[in-house]
Amino acid sequence: MMKRLSFAMFIGVAFFMFFSCEENPTESSAKVPELATSEVTEIGRTSATCGGTISSDGGSIVTVRGVCWSTSQMPKVSDHKTTDGTGAGSFESEITGLTAGTNYYVRAYATNGDGTGYGSAMSFKTDDPGEPDVSTAEVSEIMPTTAKCGGTVISDGGSAVTARGVCWSTGQTPTVSDSKTTDGTGTGSFTSEITGLTAGTTYYVRAYATNSVGTSYGSAKLFYIHEPGTVTDIDGNVYQTVKIGNQWWMAENLKVTHYRNGEAIPNITDNTAWSNLSTGALCDYNNDVNNVVTYGRLYNWYAVNDSRNIAPTGWHVPTDAEWTILTNYLGGESVAGGKMKETGTTHWYGPNTGATNESGFLALPGGYRYYSGTYYGVGDYGYWWSATESDSYGAWSRNLGCSGSGVDRGSNGKRSGFSVRCVGD
């Protein structure tokens, strides 16, 4: 009886093993991909390069591949990852958004229909953080006690910028222990308002940025706070004045309608009448008095040269030589224009090349009146007379334009209508 029972059990076990070992025709033979992780290269403070090589797709198409990383030793695609194409073969990955001075682990991965396979883990450490990289902007809008500057934090050095601004002093290398502004945090550009300045003083200013490593500085910019003043003409117009070098200049264009002795300067609106003049006259640009507040008036050279004097007492129209003294003081004709022009594009058309107004001259684009009587160039150009005749037909002048930083010296017909700036006696 026992023999028959044992034989029956043997047959049952054999039957079970036969059918359990038979291949299931509906089950996939695919496996996850096989791959290797590349060496980590180009390691910086916040980035690195890695990649991998897929040696087998496991019998199913690789639909996504890349690298994954974390601070744990076995990173997965649920951590940080890149996506770098499909299929087998080699690929390269850019790892970004890292923290400076930190240990990381990275693995190549590849996913097919059966799952995700990984290469071996590679470890690397990002570069330690450094000081920020910062540049200093040009100084602009220089007033008797204030000015504007700023800068750009180009890089935080791998550690968050917690303070930025500008610092200034009368020494050539100001630091944050001198006077300073605080203008936000992080990278990018910023604008700073410099206050508490003293007229007649030369200052140096630098942008700064601070992170956990330390404070770095941009290059130093020099600027001068000019001594302010005023002068009043016979009509009661009050003009701001500025000392540039050893000269006192009006910081506004002349608006006067009378000579110093009280006699009127004729306002000629008709083009034909203007073109036939050989005596002093004035006009408003486009015959529009609303232009006078901003740009002053335009005068022919006969008014400039009149013995009754167009300038206020104690002042005169500058000679050609006095204009040259000014432009030489500001670095020469090739750069002086930018230092004389009002900044921005409120009045000047763009690009207003090189405009800093660091001289305080505040040149405006009042345009001009051609000898034929037509008006031209407001917003584009400013023209100013000198008191010096060039020949029987013309006189020397200076002009500035919106697309250059220089000063042009030229001879123009005496019937032209130009702006006038006066200089102190």
VOPAGU-2260 file (C-alpha; in pm, 1 decimal, decimal comma):
REM VOPAGU-2260
SITE   aa  ch    i         X         Y         Z
SITE  MET   A    0       0,0       0,0       0,0
SITE  MET   A    1     282,8     240,2      88,3
SITE  LYS   A    2     462,4     162,7    -237,6
SITE  ARG   A    3     156,4     247,0    -443,0
SITE  LEU   A    4     111,9     573,3    -248,4
SITE  SER   A    5     477,0     678,0    -293,5
SITE  PHE   A    6     460,3     603,9    -664,7
SITE  ALA   A    7     147,2     816,8    -698,5
SITE  MET   A    8     314,4    1108,8    -514,4
SITE  PHE   A    9     617,4    1081,4    -741,2
SITE  ILE   A   10     399,1    1098,9   -1050,1
SITE  GLY   A   11     216,9    1406,2    -907,2
SITE  VAL   A   12     534,9    1593,4    -825,1
SITE  ALA   A   13     681,3    1519,2   -1166,5
SITE  PHE   A   14     361,2    1637,0   -1335,7
SITE  PHE   A   15     371,6    1966,1   -1136,8
SITE  MET   A   16     738,7    2029,5   -1215,1
SITE  PHE   A   17     685,8    1965,4   -1585,6
SITE  PHE   A   18     409,9    2216,5   -1622,8
SITE  SER   A   19     562,7    2476,6   -1386,5
SITE  CYS   A   20     886,1    2477,9   -1590,5
SITE  GLU   A   21     711,7    2517,1   -1922,9
SITE  GLU   A   22     767,1    2870,2   -2069,2
SITE  ASN   A   23     467,6    3099,7   -2053,8
SITE  PRO   A   24     414,9    3209,0   -2414,4
SITE  THR   A   25     252,9    3540,3   -2304,8
SITE  GLU   A   26     536,1    3659,0   -2072,7
SITE  SER   A   27     792,1    3919,3   -2214,5
SITE  SER   A   28    1159,8    3827,0   -2224,0
SITE  ALA   A   29    1267,4    4197,9   -2204,7
SITE  LYS   A   30    1494,3    4326,4   -1927,1
SITE  VAL   A   31    1589,7    4675,3   -1806,4
SITE  PRO   A   32    1873,0    4839,1   -2004,1
SITE  GLU   A   33    2238,3    4783,1   -1918,9
SITE  LEU   A   34    2459,8    5090,2   -1905,4
SITE  ALA   A   35    2768,7    5251,2   -1756,0
SITE  THR   A   36    2812,1    5595,4   -1600,8
SITE  SER   A   37    3080,4    5824,5   -1745,4
SITE  GLU   A   38    3340,3    6006,6   -1539,6
SITE  VAL   A   39    3231,5    6344,7   -1405,3
SITE  THR   A   40    3415,5    6633,9   -1574,0
SITE  GLU   A   41    3407,3    7014,5   -1597,7
SITE  ILE   A   42    3318,5    7043,7   -1231,3
SITE  GLY   A   43    3243,1    7401,1   -1126,3
SITE  ARG   A   44    3068,6    7566,8    -836,7
SITE  THR   A   45    2716,9    7507,1    -964,9
SITE  SER   A   46    2753,0    7268,6   -1259,4
SITE  ALA   A   47    2929,1    6959,9   -1392,1
SITE  THR   A   48    2927,3    6730,0   -1695,2
SITE  CYS   A   49    2858,3    6356,9   -1689,9
SITE  GLY   A   50    2673,6    6106,5   -1911,2
SITE  GLY   A   51    2671,3    5738,4   -1990,5
SITE  THR   A   52    2683,8    5456,8   -2244,9
SITE  ILE   A   53    2393,3    5215,0   -2294,6
SITE  SER   A   54    2542,7    4879,2   -2397,4
SITE  SER   A   55    2207,9    4696,8   -2419,4
SITE  ASP   A   56    1849,9    4814,9   -2442,4
SITE  GLY   A   57    1735,2    4494,1   -2271,4
SITE  GLY   A   58    1528,0    4388,6   -2570,1
SITE  SER   A   59    1298,7    4692,1   -2556,0
SITE  ILE   A   60    1345,9    5042,2   -2697,3
SITE  VAL   A   61    1500,3    5293,7   -2456,5
SITE  THR   A   62    1245,7    5574,1   -2433,8
SITE  VAL   A   63    1437,4    5807,5   -2203,3
SITE  ARG   A   64    1793,5    5835,0   -2076,4
SITE  GLY   A   65    2009,6    6075,7   -1879,8
SITE  VAL   A   66    2175,4    6109,6   -1541,7
SITE  CYS   A   67    2028,5    6150,2   -1195,3
SITE  TRP   A   68    2200,5    6293,2    -891,5
SITE  SER   A   69    2160,6    6372,0    -523,8
SITE  THR   A   70    2364,5    6398,9    -206,8
SITE  SER   A   71    2272,2    6038,2    -121,4
SITE  GLN   A   72    2488,5    5751,9    -248,6
SITE  MET   A   73    2228,7    5588,0    -474,9
SITE  PRO   A   74    2045,8    5864,1    -663,8
SITE  LYS   A   75    1728,6    5774,9    -854,5
SITE  VAL   A   76    1520,7    5939,0   -1125,0
SITE  SER   A   77    1288,8    6060,2    -850,5
SITE  ASP   A   78    1577,8    6287,8    -742,0
SITE  HIS   A   79    1725,5    6547,5    -979,3
SITE  LYS   A   80    1773,3    6426,8   -1334,8
SITE  THR   A   81    1844,9    6522,8   -1694,2
SITE  THR   A   82    1670,7    6391,9   -2006,4
SITE  ASP   A   83    1909,7    6331,1   -2294,0
SITE  GLY   A   84    1740,8    6154,5   -2581,4
SITE  THR   A   85    1638,9    5793,5   -2651,4
SITE  GLY   A   86    1790,2    5468,2   -2773,9
SITE  ALA   A   87    2116,6    5288,8   -2702,2
SITE  GLY   A   88    2466,0    5436,5   -2731,8
SITE  SER   A   89    2653,9    5715,3   -2557,1
SITE  PHE   A   90    2521,4    6049,2   -2434,7
SITE  GLU   A   91    2643,3    6352,0   -2240,6
SITE  SER   A   92    2454,2    6540,6   -1972,3
SITE  GLU   A   93    2483,4    6888,7   -1822,8
SITE  ILE   A   94    2425,8    6886,7   -1447,5
SITE  THR   A   95    2314,7    7229,1   -1323,6
SITE  GLY   A   96    2169,8    7395,5   -1015,2
SITE  LEU   A   97    2432,0    7253,1    -781,3
SITE  THR   A   98    2549,9    7407,4    -456,4
SITE  ALA   A   99    2913,5    7509,7    -425,4
SITE  GLY   A  100    3137,8    7305,3    -196,2
SITE  THR   A  101    2898,3    7007,6    -181,8
SITE  ASN   A  102    2950,0    6629,6    -230,1
SITE  TYR   A  103    2720,4    6470,1    -488,8
SITE  TYR   A  104    2657,6    6127,0    -638,0
SITE  VAL   A  105    2548,1    6074,2    -996,3
SITE  ARG   A  106    2431,3    5770,9   -1197,5
SITE  ALA   A  107    2341,7    5729,2   -1560,9
SITE  TYR   A  108    1993,0    5586,2   -1615,6
SITE  ALA   A  109    1793,0    5443,3   -1905,2
SITE  THR   A  110    1426,9    5346,5   -1915,0
SITE  ASN   A  111    1252,1    5093,9   -2140,4
SITE  GLY   A  112     918,3    4915,4   -2126,8
SITE  ASP   A  113    1040,3    4685,8   -1850,8
SITE  GLY   A  114    1171,2    4955,3   -1616,6
SITE  THR   A  115    1474,5    5171,9   -1541,1
SITE  GLY   A  116    1832,4    5055,1   -1526,5
SITE  TYR   A  117    2120,2    5243,5   -1365,8
SITE  GLY   A  118    2494,1    5264,0   -1409,3
SITE  SER   A  119    2727,9    5266,0   -1115,4
SITE  ALA   A  120    2737,2    5577,0    -896,9
SITE  MET   A  121    3012,7    5835,3    -937,5
SITE  SER   A  122    3096,1    6082,6    -662,1
SITE  PHE   A  123    3220,0    6438,3    -706,5
SITE  LYS   A  124    3247,5    6761,2    -512,7
SITE  THR   A  125    3161,2    7101,7    -654,9
SITE  ASP   A  126    3416,7    7379,4    -628,8
SITE  ASP   A  127    3414,0    7581,1    -310,3
SITE  PRO   A  128    3230,8    7915,7    -327,2
SITE  GLY   A  129    3423,2    8237,4    -391,7
SITE  GLU   A  130    3354,5    8607,4    -372,8
SITE  PRO   A  131    3097,1    8755,3    -614,6
SITE  ASP   A  132    3190,9    8906,3    -951,9
SITE  VAL   A  133    3062,8    9265,0    -977,4
SITE  SER   A  134    3106,7    9560,4   -1215,1
SITE  THR   A  135    3054,5    9933,7   -1152,5
SITE  ALA   A  136    2820,2   10143,6   -1368,6
SITE  GLU   A  137    2902,7   10492,5   -1494,4
SITE  VAL   A  138    2825,8   10784,9   -1263,7
SITE  SER   A  139    2538,6   11001,9   -1387,6
SITE  GLU   A  140    2298,8   11278,7   -1283,5
SITE  ILE   A  141    2569,4   11457,2   -1087,4
SITE  MET   A  142    2415,2   11734,2    -878,1
SITE  PRO   A  143    2556,1   11964,2    -606,3
SITE  THR   A  144    2503,5   11704,8    -330,4
SITE  THR   A  145    2390,7   11385,2    -507,5
SITE  ALA   A  146    2473,9   11151,7    -795,5
SITE  LYS   A  147    2359,9   10817,8    -936,1
SITE  CYS   A  148    2567,8   10507,0    -989,7
SITE  GLY   A  149    2509,1   10132,8    -946,5
SITE  GLY   A  150    2644,9    9808,9   -1082,7
SITE  THR   A  151    2584,0    9454,8   -1196,2
SITE  VAL   A  152    2645,1    9140,5    -990,5
SITE  ILE   A  153    2756,2    8910,2   -1270,7
SITE  SER   A  154    2801,5    8600,2   -1053,1
SITE  ASP   A  155    2733,2    8523,5    -687,8
SITE  GLY   A  156    3049,2    8309,5    -665,3
SITE  GLY   A  157    2847,9    8004,9    -565,0
SITE  SER   A  158    2705,9    8159,2    -248,9
SITE  ALA   A  159    2400,4    8384,4    -226,5
SITE  VAL   A  160    2469,0    8758,5    -239,1
SITE  THR   A  161    2328,1    8901,0      83,0
SITE  ALA   A  162    2413,9    9268,2      23,7
SITE  ARG   A  163    2504,9    9486,1    -272,5
SITE  GLY   A  164    2535,9    9855,1    -350,2
SITE  VAL   A  165    2804,0   10118,5    -401,5
SITE  CYS   A  166    3061,0   10268,7    -167,0
SITE  TRP   A  167    3240,2   10598,2    -210,1
SITE  SER   A  168    3503,5   10823,8     -58,5
SITE  THR   A  169    3765,7   11081,2    -155,4
SITE  GLY   A  170    4023,9   10799,9    -154,2
SITE  GLN   A  171    4087,1   10604,7    -472,9
SITE  THR   A  172    3975,6   10263,5    -339,1
SITE  PRO   A  173    3658,0   10308,0    -131,6
SITE  THR   A  174    3530,4   10013,6      72,8
SITE  VAL   A  175    3210,4    9928,3     258,7
SITE  SER   A  176    3365,7   10078,0     571,7
SITE  ASP   A  177    3334,1   10417,1     396,3
SITE  SER   A  178    2999,9   10566,6     290,0
SITE  LYS   A  179    2780,7   10312,2     113,1
SITE  THR   A  180    2433,7   10226,0     -11,2
SITE  THR   A  181    2250,0    9895,5      30,6
SITE  ASP   A  182    2049,7    9805,1    -277,3
SITE  GLY   A  183    1902,1    9459,4    -243,0
SITE  THR   A  184    2042,9    9108,2    -273,4
SITE  GLY   A  185    2120,3    8851,0    -540,4
SITE  THR   A  186    2265,5    8881,0    -888,2
SITE  GLY   A  187    2169,7    9127,3   -1162,4
SITE  SER   A  188    2183,0    9503,2   -1209,8
SITE  PHE   A  189    2098,3    9769,9    -954,7
SITE  THR   A  190    2091,6   10150,1    -931,4
SITE  SER   A  191    2221,2   10345,2    -633,7
SITE  GLU   A  192    2152,1   10698,5    -511,8
SITE  ILE   A  193    2465,5   10863,1    -371,9
SITE  THR   A  194    2383,9   11139,6    -123,8
SITE  GLY   A  195    2553,9   11373,4     121,1
SITE  LEU   A  196    2819,2   11492,9    -124,4
SITE  THR   A  197    3009,5   11821,6     -99,9
SITE  ALA   A  198    3044,3   12065,9    -390,2
SITE  GLY   A  199    3394,6   12122,5    -523,5
SITE  THR   A  200    3505,2   11770,2    -425,0
SITE  THR   A  201    3641,2   11476,0    -625,3
SITE  TYR   A  202    3500,9   11135,2    -528,4
SITE  TYR   A  203    3565,4   10772,3    -616,8
SITE  VAL   A  204    3287,3   10513,1    -620,1
SITE  ARG   A  205    3284,5   10132,5    -653,2
SITE  ALA   A  206    3005,6    9877,8    -670,9
SITE  TYR   A  207    3029,2    9600,4    -411,9
SITE  ALA   A  208    2865,5    9263,1    -344,4
SITE  THR   A  209    2886,3    9047,1     -31,2
SITE  ASN   A  210    2832,5    8671,9      14,6
SITE  SER   A  211    2936,1    8415,5     277,8
SITE  VAL   A  212    3294,2    8417,4     149,0
SITE  GLY   A  213    3348,3    8793,3     155,1
SITE  THR   A  214    3300,4    9124,0     -25,7
SITE  SER   A  215    3424,2    9200,2    -375,9
SITE  TYR   A  216    3434,4    9529,2    -566,8
SITE  GLY   A  217    3401,4    9658,7    -918,8
SITE  SER   A  218    3645,9    9906,6   -1067,9
SITE  ALA   A  219    3653,9   10258,9    -921,4
SITE  LYS   A  220    3487,4   10547,6   -1107,0
SITE  LEU   A  221    3595,5   10907,0   -1050,6
SITE  PHE   A  222    3351,2   11197,6   -1046,0
SITE  TYR   A  223    3358,2   11561,7    -943,6
SITE  ILE   A  224    3086,6   11760,1    -767,2
SITE  HIS   A  225    3089,3   12099,8    -931,0
SITE  GLU   A  226    3030,9   12419,6    -740,6
SITE  PRO   A  227    2682,1   12549,0    -822,1
SITE  GLY   A  228    2567,6   12904,9    -869,8
SITE  THR   A  229    2315,9   13122,5   -1054,1
SITE  VAL   A  230    2308,8   13426,2   -1280,5
SITE  THR   A  231    2013,5   13644,4   -1381,4
SITE  ASP   A  232    1969,4   13812,4   -1721,0
SITE  ILE   A  233    1806,6   14149,4   -1793,7
SITE  ASP   A  234    1466,1   13983,3   -1844,5
SITE  GLY   A  235    1481,6   13824,7   -1498,7
SITE  ASN   A  236    1554,8   13471,1   -1623,1
SITE  VAL   A  237    1761,0   13285,2   -1361,4
SITE  TYR   A  238    2017,6   13036,0   -1492,7
SITE  GLN   A  239    2198,8   12760,4   -1307,6
SITE  THR   A  240    2575,8   12785,8   -1343,2
SITE  VAL   A  241    2857,1   12536,2   -1293,2
SITE  LYS   A  242    3231,5   12561,7   -1242,0
SITE  ILE   A  243    3420,4   12335,3   -1481,7
SITE  GLY   A  244    3794,6   12352,4   -1432,8
SITE  ASN   A  245    3868,2   12721,9   -1386,6
SITE  GLN   A  246    3571,0   12840,6   -1591,6
SITE  TRP   A  247    3218,6   12924,7   -1480,4
SITE  TRP   A  248    2958,3   12822,8   -1740,5
SITE  MET   A  249    2583,8   12858,4   -1767,1
SITE  ALA   A  250    2425,9   12514,0   -1724,3
SITE  GLU   A  251    2127,5   12624,0   -1936,3
SITE  ASN   A  252    2077,4   12777,5   -2280,2
SITE  LEU   A  253    2019,1   13151,5   -2302,4
SITE  LYS   A  254    1654,8   13273,6   -2318,2
SITE  VAL   A  255    1700,3   13651,5   -2309,7
SITE  THR   A  256    1498,2   13876,4   -2545,0
SITE  HIS   A  257    1682,5   14205,8   -2474,9
SITE  TYR   A  258    2038,2   14325,0   -2497,5
SITE  ARG   A  259    2207,2   14425,3   -2175,9
SITE  ASN   A  260    2106,4   14791,6   -2232,0
SITE  GLY   A  261    1737,7   14695,9   -2246,5
SITE  GLU   A  262    1688,4   14722,8   -2622,5
SITE  ALA   A  263    1486,9   14435,7   -2772,1
SITE  ILE   A  264    1637,1   14161,6   -2986,2
SITE  PRO   A  265    1394,0   14117,0   -3279,1
SITE  ASN   A  266    1207,7   13783,2   -3289,5
SITE  ILE   A  267    1194,4   13689,2   -3659,7
SITE  THR   A  268     945,4   13415,8   -3753,9
SITE  ASP   A  269     932,7   13459,6   -4133,3
SITE  ASN   A  270    1180,9   13240,2   -4323,5
SITE  THR   A  271    1254,3   13491,3   -4598,4
SITE  ALA   A  272    1310,0   13772,5   -4352,2
SITE  TRP   A  273    1542,1   13550,1   -4147,9
SITE  SER   A  274    1748,4   13455,0   -4453,6
SITE  ASN   A  275    1809,5   13822,2   -4541,2
SITE  LEU   A  276    1927,9   13935,5   -4197,3
SITE  SER   A  277    2258,7   14107,4   -4135,6
SITE  THR   A  278    2168,4   14233,0   -3787,3
SITE  GLY   A  279    2093,2   14060,1   -3458,7
SITE  ALA   A  280    1779,1   13846,0   -3421,8
SITE  LEU   A  281    1635,9   13556,3   -3223,6
SITE  CYS   A  282    1369,5   13289,7   -3271,4
SITE  ASP   A  283    1200,8   13005,0   -3087,4
SITE  TYR   A  284    1244,5   12657,5   -3238,0
SITE  ASN   A  285     958,5   12599,6   -3486,7
SITE  ASN   A  286     830,9   12944,8   -3378,9
SITE  ASP   A  287     687,4   12767,2   -3073,0
SITE  VAL   A  288     740,5   12950,6   -2744,5
SITE  ASN   A  289     679,1   12625,1   -2555,2
SITE  ASN   A  290    1025,7   12509,1   -2663,9
SITE  VAL   A  291    1193,5   12797,6   -2480,6
SITE  VAL   A  292    1150,8   12658,8   -2127,6
SITE  THR   A  293    1355,0   12348,8   -2209,3
SITE  TYR   A  294    1585,3   12449,3   -2493,7
SITE  GLY   A  295    1618,9   12826,5   -2464,6
SITE  ARG   A  296    1616,8   13045,0   -2775,3
SITE  LEU   A  297    1813,4   13041,1   -3101,4
SITE  TYR   A  298    2017,0   13347,5   -3204,2
SITE  ASN   A  299    2199,4   13444,3   -3519,7
SITE  TRP   A  300    2565,1   13539,7   -3485,2
SITE  TYR   A  301    2491,6   13907,7   -3539,2
SITE  ALA   A  302    2311,8   13910,3   -3203,1
SITE  VAL   A  303    2606,0   13730,1   -3043,4
SITE  ASN   A  304    2847,4   13989,4   -3180,5
SITE  ASP   A  305    2635,9   14296,8   -3105,6
SITE  SER   A  306    2814,8   14559,5   -2894,9
SITE  ARG   A  307    2502,4   14599,4   -2679,5
SITE  ASN   A  308    2586,7   14258,9   -2531,4
SITE  ILE   A  309    2355,6   13959,1   -2525,5
SITE  ALA   A  310    2508,7   13814,2   -2206,4
SITE  PRO   A  311    2425,3   13916,4   -1847,1
SITE  THR   A  312    2660,6   14152,7   -1666,3
SITE  GLY   A  313    2977,3   13969,2   -1562,1
SITE  TRP   A  314    2934,2   13714,3   -1839,8
SITE  HIS   A  315    3007,7   13688,6   -2212,7
SITE  VAL   A  316    2963,9   13457,0   -2508,7
SITE  PRO   A  317    3270,4   13226,7   -2509,2
SITE  THR   A  318    3539,9   13268,7   -2769,5
SITE  ASP   A  319    3654,7   12978,4   -2982,7
SITE  ALA   A  320    3959,0   12949,3   -2755,2
SITE  GLU   A  321    3742,2   12933,8   -2441,0
SITE  TRP   A  322    3540,7   12648,9   -2590,1
SITE  THR   A  323    3867,8   12467,3   -2655,3
SITE  ILE   A  324    3976,1   12518,6   -2293,4
SITE  LEU   A  325    3652,0   12348,6   -2185,9
SITE  THR   A  326    3680,9   12049,5   -2418,9
SITE  ASN   A  327    4049,3   11999,8   -2338,0
SITE  TYR   A  328    3968,9   11999,6   -1966,0
SITE  LEU   A  329    3710,9   11727,6   -2031,0
SITE  GLY   A  330    3960,1   11504,0   -2209,6
SITE  GLY   A  331    3953,6   11636,8   -2564,7
SITE  GLU   A  332    3694,4   11676,9   -2837,9
SITE  SER   A  333    3657,7   11300,2   -2894,9
SITE  VAL   A  334    3509,4   11236,4   -2547,5
SITE  ALA   A  335    3406,3   11574,9   -2407,2
SITE  GLY   A  336    3060,1   11567,8   -2564,4
SITE  GLY   A  337    2946,1   11269,6   -2359,3
SITE  LYS   A  338    3064,3   11442,8   -2043,5
SITE  MET   A  339    2863,0   11752,6   -2138,5
SITE  LYS   A  340    2533,7   11592,1   -2250,0
SITE  GLU   A  341    2227,8   11541,1   -2033,9
SITE  THR   A  342    2183,7   11170,4   -1965,6
SITE  GLY   A  343    1892,6   10955,1   -2080,5
SITE  THR   A  344    1648,5   11003,6   -2365,3
SITE  THR   A  345    1396,4   11245,2   -2216,6
SITE  HIS   A  346    1524,8   11515,8   -2450,8
SITE  TRP   A  347    1801,2   11351,5   -2653,3
SITE  TYR   A  348    1703,2   11085,6   -2904,6
SITE  GLY   A  349    1857,5   10744,1   -2849,6
SITE  PRO   A  350    2113,5   10611,1   -2820,8
SITE  ASN   A  351    2255,8   10932,5   -2667,3
SITE  THR   A  352    2600,1   10778,7   -2695,4
SITE  GLY   A  353    2841,5   10828,9   -2407,2
SITE  ALA   A  354    2619,6   11071,7   -2214,2
SITE  THR   A  355    2719,2   11106,7   -1847,3
SITE  ASN   A  356    2691,0   11484,8   -1782,6
SITE  GLU   A  357    2979,6   11440,8   -1541,2
SITE  SER   A  358    3085,5   11798,8   -1620,6
SITE  GLY   A  359    2749,8   11940,4   -1509,6
SITE  PHE   A  360    2721,2   12132,9   -1840,1
SITE  LEU   A  361    2380,5   11968,1   -1909,6
SITE  ALA   A  362    2387,1   12011,3   -2287,4
SITE  LEU   A  363    2044,5   11975,8   -2452,7
SITE  PRO   A  364    1953,1   11908,9   -2818,1
SITE  GLY   A  365    1787,6   12240,6   -2903,0
SITE  GLY   A  366    1832,5   12195,3   -3278,2
SITE  TYR   A  367    1909,9   12490,8   -3504,6
SITE  ARG   A  368    1766,6   12723,6   -3766,1
SITE  TYR   A  369    1923,0   12702,6   -4109,9
SITE  TYR   A  370    2020,2   13031,4   -4275,8
SITE  SER   A  371    1721,5   12985,2   -4511,2
SITE  GLY   A  372    1488,3   12996,2   -4210,2
SITE  THR   A  373    1398,0   12626,1   -4178,1
SITE  TYR   A  374    1428,1   12451,5   -3841,7
SITE  TYR   A  375    1606,2   12123,0   -3794,7
SITE  GLY   A  376    1744,6   11876,6   -3543,1
SITE  VAL   A  377    1570,2   11920,7   -3207,9
SITE  GLY   A  378    1636,2   11599,1   -3014,7
SITE  ASP   A  379    1922,3   11512,1   -3251,9
SITE  TYR   A  380    2167,4   11799,9   -3217,1
SITE  GLY   A  381    2270,3   12095,0   -3008,7
SITE  TYR   A  382    2464,0   12383,8   -3168,6
SITE  TRP   A  383    2629,0   12669,0   -2976,9
SITE  TRP   A  384    2792,6   12985,1   -3103,9
SITE  SER   A  385    3135,9   13112,6   -3016,3
SITE  ALA   A  386    3214,9   13484,1   -3027,3
SITE  THR   A  387    3496,3   13422,9   -3276,9
SITE  GLU   A  388    3454,8   13497,2   -3646,3
SITE  SER   A  389    3602,7   13237,4   -3882,9
SITE  ASP   A  390    3578,4   13455,4   -4195,8
SITE  SER   A  391    3351,4   13721,8   -4341,7
SITE  TYR   A  392    3077,4   13463,6   -4397,1
SITE  GLY   A  393    3093,5   13248,6   -4083,8
SITE  ALA   A  394    3185,2   13206,1   -3717,9
SITE  TRP   A  395    3312,2   12915,6   -3509,2
SITE  SER   A  396    3063,2   12695,8   -3325,0
SITE  ARG   A  397    3042,9   12368,9   -3132,0
SITE  ASN   A  398    2784,9   12092,7   -3176,5
SITE  LEU   A  399    2693,3   11766,9   -3004,8
SITE  GLY   A  400    2483,2   11481,1   -3141,6
SITE  CYS   A  401    2275,5   11195,6   -3003,3
SITE  SER   A  402    2485,2   10928,8   -3178,0
SITE  GLY   A  403    2832,1   11036,9   -3067,1
SITE  SER   A  404    3030,2   11127,7   -2757,9
SITE  GLY   A  405    3249,9   11389,5   -2922,7
SITE  VAL   A  406    3233,4   11766,1   -2972,9
SITE  ASP   A  407    3248,4   11895,8   -3330,5
SITE  ARG   A  408    3411,5   12231,9   -3399,5
SITE  GLY   A  409    3292,7   12395,3   -3719,2
SITE  SER   A  410    3243,7   12720,2   -3907,0
SITE  ASN   A  411    2882,7   12811,4   -3982,7
SITE  GLY   A  412    2708,4   13096,2   -4159,8
SITE  LYS   A  413    2634,0   13396,5   -3942,0
SITE  ARG   A  414    2264,0   13385,7   -4039,2
SITE  SER   A  415    2223,6   13042,9   -3875,5
SITE  GLY   A  416    2022,4   13024,8   -3553,1
SITE  PHE   A  417    2210,1   12847,2   -3272,5
SITE  SER   A  418    2184,2   12816,6   -2894,9
SITE  VAL   A  419    2404,2   13033,3   -2672,2
SITE  ARG   A  420    2585,6   12947,6   -2350,0
SITE  CYS   A  421    2766,4   13219,6   -2159,3
SITE  VAL   A  422    3088,1   13195,3   -1960,1
SITE  GLY   A  423    3194,7   13408,7   -1665,5
SITE  ASP   A  424    3424,9   13707,8   -1720,4
